[in-house]
Amino acid sequence: MALLVTLSVVTAIILLFFAIDHAPPPPALSDPVPISQLGISLHNQGTQHQLLKPKDVKVIGLIFFGRKDRVQILKCYLERNLAVNGGWLDEVHWVRNTDRKEDVDYLHQIIAANPAYKQIEIKETGFIGYGLAWSTLQVDAIYVKIDDDVVFLADDTIPRMVSTKLGHPEYLVVSANMINSPLMGWVHYHMGAIHPYLPEVIEPEEVSPELAPERGKRPPPVQRVPWRHTQHPFWEGPDDYLFDFMQEPPSMRHRWLRLATPDGNAARQIMRTPISDAQYDTWGNSVQSWAIAAQQHYSFLENLYEDQLDLYQFSSRAHAWITDYRRLSINCVAINSTEILSYLPMDTVDEEWLTVVLPKKIGKSVAVDSHALAVHFSFGGQGNVQATDLLGRYLDYAQENACMAPSSMPKGEKGSYYT
Ligand SMILES: *[C@@H]1O[C@H](CO)[C@@H](O)[C@H](O)[C@H]1NC(C)=O
């Protein structure tokens, strides 16, 4: 009975959240509102309550850490997913992959503040470090390897990836369904999940010197920007305006705006936008083009707002998307450490080894669980994604919806730090 009452209160609160969400958006940004105390997120199709973590399985997050401005976002999603907070991650292991003092200080600070975090020491950074990190795995655990620039995870993403891995021994690697993945971006476009967006038209003389786009320039510090597309105007510009997938950004911190589709013909508008050139190819333009990445991100934020993340997902009865034996990016993947350890050392870069070499050698598959959604910010060749306001939008969404409020109980006690 008490449970029923609790459930109906929870349901009422969820309904209230939805009611609030569809009201006109607030004009100004407020401070972070911790709405996530119930472990329920507004905007995903969470099914976590149906997935139960098996008691005898240890699940460890493995993060290759490099940049504070990304990790301040990822950290919120990790903390929601900790076992002490009702998630599936028993521990999170951090591999330091940078020597930049400001970033390293931040890493030490977050590890010190959370008993579920642990640093993995390896001697080298960069590609050699990536390879070495895999030899530090503990036996018989499911590891969820997550890049430091994963800037969104649905609440059910990790439970789904782990469940799919446990339920399918024939899959060596189970990947999340990544937004901004060279293979999956093409699939998302052709499934209708990508919308017509273009960079705001800015004349070069309107750009202030500190925001002038320049290759290799460090981007200005991230500023929180309203994440809802409804808080920004529609795109305006000439009817024959096109934006090529390799074009340079108009300025730092510029934004992309939604093309209006008054006649309902989004397909015609989308032909003017970079995604229409996307290829299904590991090394194709989807991994090289910052513009294709940006359009996928702005479209994702719209889908999140419109509560239509199911646009990315196959039917619930569908099988995983199998990528054998094309190299798949490993920005967010689940593996069984025992399987990996018995075949080490790697004779090539980890991504090639995990998604091509080893699966081929032992006759296993690499699978993408279309229901496990995650967002990957950028690949090396897409550095100009930093010239958009997207990190500020993901930060805004995370602070509003994902970051947990520190509890009033003493820090450092298991289960006490985050409510
Ligand atoms: C990991 O793989 C090993 C070897 O195949 C297997 O015995 C073990 O049950 C697997 N562990 C989990 C948690 O699935």
The ligand as an SDF file (V2000), in Angstrom:
LIG
                    3D

 14 14  0  0  0  0  0  0  0  0999 V2000
   33.1660  -12.9430  -18.7400 C   0  0  0  0  0  0  0  0  0  0  0  0
   33.7080  -13.8950  -19.6110 O   0  0  0  0  0  0  0  0  0  0  0  0
   34.1400  -15.0770  -18.9660 C   0  0  0  0  0  0  0  0  0  0  0  0
   34.9080  -15.9050  -19.9890 C   0  0  0  0  0  0  0  0  0  0  0  0
   34.1210  -16.1370  -21.1180 O   0  0  0  0  0  0  0  0  0  0  0  0
   32.9490  -15.7660  -18.3780 C   0  0  0  0  0  0  0  0  0  0  0  0
   33.3290  -16.9700  -17.7050 O   0  0  0  0  0  0  0  0  0  0  0  0
   32.2890  -14.8410  -17.3640 C   0  0  0  0  0  0  0  0  0  0  0  0
   31.0840  -15.3930  -16.8780 O   0  0  0  0  0  0  0  0  0  0  0  0
   31.9500  -13.4890  -18.0270 C   0  0  0  0  0  0  0  0  0  0  0  0
   31.5770  -12.5650  -16.9790 N   0  0  0  0  0  0  0  0  0  0  0  0
   30.4270  -11.9110  -16.9920 C   0  0  0  0  0  0  0  0  0  0  0  0
   30.1790  -10.9910  -15.8420 C   0  0  0  0  0  0  0  0  0  0  0  0
   29.6230  -12.0310  -17.8970 O   0  0  0  0  0  0  0  0  0  0  0  0
  1  2  1  0
  1 10  1  0
  2  3  1  0
  3  4  1  0
  3  6  1  0
  4  5  1  0
  6  7  1  0
  6  8  1  0
  8  9  1  0
  8 10  1  0
 10 11  1  0
 11 12  1  0
 12 13  1  0
 12 14  2  0
M  END
$$$$
